[in-house]
Amino acid sequence: MKRIRVIILGKVHGVSFRASAKEKADSLGISGWIKNNQDGTVEAIFEGEEKKIEEILSWCRKGPVHAKVKNVKVSEESYKGEFKDFKVK
């Protein structure tokens, strides 16, 4: 099992990034959360099977159709298993 924290930079507010990420996370069985930051970035924590985490990370690099992702900063954290589902904050 794996846990990552991601910061997504680019045109990621007002393009349904969080809602789309939740749909993707739910379909993959990933838990955690996602939120908009005041600096215009989106931040998320994803926990799940390593293969599924790689899949959602790949999705984050593109985002939904109207997003323009410029960069994704990824940091691996210790897996905690603290989330029951995936939430939009």
C-alpha positions in Angstrom: 0.0 0.0 0.0 1.2 3.5 -0.8 0.4 7.1 0.2 1.4 10.2 -1.7 0.7 13.9 -1.3 0.4 15.9 -4.6 0.3 19.6 -5.4 -1.0 20.3 -8.9 -0.1 23.6 -10.5 -1.7 25.2 -13.6 -5.3 26.1 -14.6 -6.9 23.7 -12.0 -9.5 25.8 -10.3 -13.0 26.2 -11.9 -12.5 23.2 -14.2 -14.1 20.5 -12.0 -10.7 19.1 -11.1 -11.7 18.1 -7.6 -15.0 16.5 -8.6 -13.3 14.6 -11.5 -10.5 13.5 -9.2 -13.0 12.1 -6.8 -14.8 10.1 -9.5 -11.4 8.7 -10.6 -10.3 7.9 -7.0 -13.7 6.3 -6.3 -13.4 4.1 -9.4 -9.9 3.0 -8.4 -10.8 2.4 -4.7 -8.4 5.1 -3.6 -9.0 6.9 -0.3 -7.9 10.3 0.9 -8.9 13.9 0.1 -8.5 16.8 -2.4 -8.8 20.5 -1.9 -8.3 23.9 -3.6 -5.5 26.0 -2.1 -5.7 29.8 -2.0 -2.5 30.1 -4.1 -4.4 28.5 -7.1 -3.0 25.0 -6.7 -4.9 21.8 -5.9 -3.6 19.6 -3.1 -4.5 15.9 -2.5 -3.5 12.9 -0.5 -4.1 9.5 -2.1 -3.8 6.2 -0.3 -4.2 2.8 -1.9 -2.6 0.0 -3.9 0.6 1.1 -5.6 -0.6 0.3 -9.1 -3.8 2.4 -8.5 -1.8 5.3 -7.0 0.3 5.3 -10.2 -2.8 5.4 -12.2 -4.4 8.4 -10.4 -1.0 10.2 -10.5 -1.0 9.8 -14.3 -4.5 11.1 -14.4 -3.5 14.2 -12.3 -0.8 15.1 -14.8 -3.6 15.6 -17.4 -6.7 16.4 -15.2 -10.2 16.9 -16.6 -10.8 18.2 -20.1 -10.7 22.0 -19.3 -7.7 21.8 -17.0 -4.2 22.9 -18.0 -1.8 21.1 -15.7 1.7 22.7 -15.7 3.3 20.6 -13.0 2.6 18.0 -10.4 4.8 17.9 -7.2 4.7 14.5 -5.6 6.0 13.5 -2.2 5.7 10.0 -0.8 4.5 9.7 2.8 4.2 6.7 5.2 1.0 4.8 4.5 -1.4 5.3 7.4 -4.7 3.7 6.2 -6.5 6.6 8.0 -9.2 7.2 5.3 -12.4 5.2 4.7 -13.2 6.9 1.4 -12.2 9.9 -0.8 -13.5 13.3 0.1 -13.5 16.7 -1.6 -12.6 19.4 1.0 
